[in-house]
């Protein structure tokens, strides 16, 4: 609604400026010092069919899409205006004893009347100026409508992206927390002394999932902290032979990323890469990041039976969110080797 009001005010302002320019040019170039009121009235009458077209007929055509009634109405409005304005111009010619159109308007485009209609030349003086104004204002209306439609489409797409991202986030959080709670349950069964510490770490993840993940972007240092917290939780329930590494360079707080992009990838690696039936299971995570680019790679061991359902909600969610958040600015690649599974994510920040 606000954009429509701004749009209407813009149209009115442009009309005022256009009319002001025509009137100023007409009055300024008048050498005979004719009364300004007559000049103003004549030029205003030239705008009447254009106003009818722009403020009534074209908006109605946009709603109804009925071209024939529109053309009939435009032609009728135009010829009625030509008759009324032409009659007024003829009166002006007689009143001020002149036949010079430039005495009354800067839109001095004219056409010659046929021999039999020479005494009605004023009508042929009127309609070229009207046509010019109607064409110019109709082009302006079309351009404004195009820009307004483009802005509306952009707003609709933005709202759709926000709605879809919200839905994807709502899917990720319960799925992620469900797996963390399973890990906590496994530790409690072992009566592990680390359980209280894990509960504190879980509270950090809960806070991240419920609050920070609602932001459009978060600091990479916060993302790394959550990754380390999650790895600490999972490390306690891993088999003793499992090898887990997470390497990252020093990253400043100024570097930001959309939340909940990297964590589901690590989660999937733990879910599918540390099965007790795998000989030497491992997870290798690396993260390189600067102000412009991010490269994240997570490689884990796997067995065919454990990796056949690799991905699920987490990976599918990541792919959809990357498309929405970083269109044409990311590379997401999944590679399956003989005994390992690798996920690589590159983002231009």
Number of C-alpha atoms within 10 A of each C-alpha: 6 6 11 10 10 11 16 12 12 13 18 13 12 14 16 12 12 13 16 13 12 18 23 13 14 21 21 11 15 17 9 9 10 13 12 13 9 14 18 19 14 19 21 14 18 26 21 19 23 25 17 16 23 20 14 11 19 20 14 14 16 11 8 11 12 11 12 10 12 17 13 11 14 17 12 13 17 21 14 12 22 24 16 13 25 23 16 18 22 19 13 20 17 10 9 12 9 11 15 11 18 14 21 25 23 20 21 16 17 16 14 12 15 11 8 7 11 12 11 14 19 26 26 20 25 29 22 18 20 24 17 16 20 22 13 12 21 17 13 16 18 13 12 15 15 12 13 15 12 12 13 13 12 12 12 12 12 13 12 12 15 15 12 15 20 14 12 18 21 14 14 21 18 12 14 20 15 12 15 19 13 11 18 21 13 15 19 14 9 10 10 14 10 12 19 12 12 21 14 12 18 20 12 16 21 16 12 18 21 13 10 18 17 17 9 13 14 19 17 20 17 16 21 17 13 21 18 15 18 20 18 14 21 20 16 17 15 17 13 11 13 18 16 17 11 15 10 12 10 11 16 13 11 11 18 20 19 20 21 25 20 21 20 21 23 22 21 21 26 21 17 23 26 26 20 13 10 16 13 16 25 22 23 17 20 15 18 15 21 16 12 9 14 19 16 18 21 22 22 24 27 28 19 12 8 16 19 10 9 17 19 9 15 24 19 11 20 22 14 13 21 20 14 15 16 14 12 11 13 18 16 15 12 14 10 12 9 9 13 18 21 18 19 16 19 17 19 16 16
